[in-house]
Amino acid sequence: MESTGRSHLRRHCIADSFGTAVAMNGGMIVVGAPGKNTGHGAAYVFTPTGSTWTQQAELTAPDGANYDAFGSAVALSGGTAVIGAPSRNAGNGRLSGAAYVFTQTGGTWNQQTELTAADGATNNFFGSAVAVNGDTLVVGANGWNDYRGSAYIFGRSGTAWSLASEVTSPGGQGSRNRRGRALRPD
């Protein structure tokens, strides 16, 4: 039997869903399109040229699969973009999710890493929300522990990201509490 999250996404993958998630930082914007290419998803980086915005890059997951929903959540800080793929069937089970970090060198964007939750499980939806500020990255998993939700905080040293902390729902009710769904760094 197919999980509810993936069947819901399948119904919405007849279009790119461009604009599902947006972020802006330092004269750049990133726009998610989680329905692109049968739900593999994509994210687009734009820079201003006069009064118009020009596409600089199309970001995709090199290991993407149908209905991963890459681009459901996006974040941008300087030359770092983070893209959530909450429906990805990562090593932790169906719909456990992933977040991809891309870095910019000149006008070129390259994947730096793919993050998953070490304690992830089926239906966690890791990557349902993402935020980045410099060398600190937060990834929401709103399906964690029967939808009590969790937020994973990562730090970057050089080019390596490592888990610094995990914040869980204080006294969360579960069953659709949806913590970790939207994030914004200060």
N, C-alpha and C positions, 0 to 999 in steps of 0.2 A: 504494500500500500504506500502511496506517495504522501509525504508529509504536507501539512497545510501550507507552510511557508513556500515551498517549492511550487505547489500547484497554483497558489495565488500569483506567484511571479510568472509562471508559464502563461497565465491568462493575459498578463500585461506586457509580454515580450513581442507583441505584434508591432510594436513601435520602439524607437530608441529610448524614449523617456528622457531625452535631453533636458537638463535643467532640474532633475530630481534633487540634486545637491549642488551647491555653489559655495565657493570661498574666494576671498580677495585678500591680497597682501602686496604691498609695495609696488603697485602699478601692474600687477598680474592678476588674472582670475583663472580659476579652474572650475570646470563644469562637468558634472557626472551625467552619464547616459547608461544606466544599468541594463537597459533592454537591448542595447546594440548587439547585433550579431547573435540572435537567439539567446540573449541573456548572458553571453560572455561578459558584455559590458565594456565601457571605455570611459575615459576622462579626457577632457580637452583643456589645454593651457592656451590662454589668449594674452597678448600684450597690446598696449595701445600704440597706434600709429596715427598721430594727429587726432582727429575726432572719431576714428574708427578703431575697432578691435580686430587684430589679426591673429589667426591660429598659429601658435608656435609649435605645438606638439599634440599628438594623439597618444595617450598612454593606455596600454593594455597589459593584462597579465599574461606573461609568456606561457604559463601553464593553465590558462583559463579553460573553462568548460561551459557548456550550455547551462544557463540559469544560475551562474555564480553571483550575478548582480554586482559585478565590479563597477564602482561608480555610484553606489547607493549612498555613500558618505564620502566627502572630500574635505581636505584641509590643506592649507598652504602657509608656509613661513619661510620668507627669503627664497632660497633655492631648493627647498624641500617640499615635496607634495606627498600627502598620504591619502591613499584611496582604499576604502572599505569594500570588501566582497563578502557580505554577511551570509550569503547562501552557498558559499564554497564548501564542498565536501573535503575538508582538510583531513589530515591524519588522525584527527580526534573524533571523526564520525560525520554522519550526514548533517549538513547545515551547521557545522561547527564554526565555519567562517575563517576569514583571513584579512589582514591589512597589508598593503604593499607600500613601501617607501621608495620614492623616486627622488633623485637629486639632479640638479641642473649644473652643467658645465658649459658656459657660453650659451648657445642656443639649443644645446642638446640635452635631453632628459634620459637618464638611465636608471633602471631599477637598482636600488641599493640592497634591499632585503624584502623578504616576505615574513610577516609575523603571524604567529598563531598562539593560542593560549595553551600553556603547558598542561593546565588542568581542564582543558576544553572537552566538551562532550556534544553529542547529538543535540541539535536545536539550540545551541548557545548563541548563534548569530554574532560571533566575534567580528567586529568591523561594522556593526550597525550604526556606530557613531565614531568619529575620529576628530582629534584636535592635535595641533602641533604648535609649539612655540620654541624656536631655537633648537636646543638639544633635548627637549622634553616632548614626549608624545603620549597621548592618552587614547586608548581604544575601548569603546563600549561593547559589551556583550549583553544585550537586553534579554536574551533567553536563558542566561546562566541560572542554574539551580531552580528549575521550574518557574522561570521568568521573574525571579527576585532581582536579577541583574547584577552586573559587576563592571567595574572600570579598571583597566590595566594601565599602569604608568610605566613607561620605558624611558631610559636615558641613553644618549648616544655618546660614545667615546671614540673619536676618530670616525670610522665608518661602521662600527659595530653598535647595534642596539641591544640592550639587555633589560630585563624586567627589573624595575626598582621597587614596585609596590603594587598591590591590588586592593581596591576599595570595593567592598560589597555593601549591599543594601542594609542599612541599620534597621533591624526589626522588620525587614521586608515581609510582605504578605505572600509573595509567590503568586502563581496562577495569574499571570498577565500584569504584574506590577510595572514592568517596562522601564526599570532603572537602566541608565546607560544608553538611552536612545538619542540624546542630543548633547553635544559638548561644545564649549567655547572657552579657550584659554584667555587669561587676562594678560 
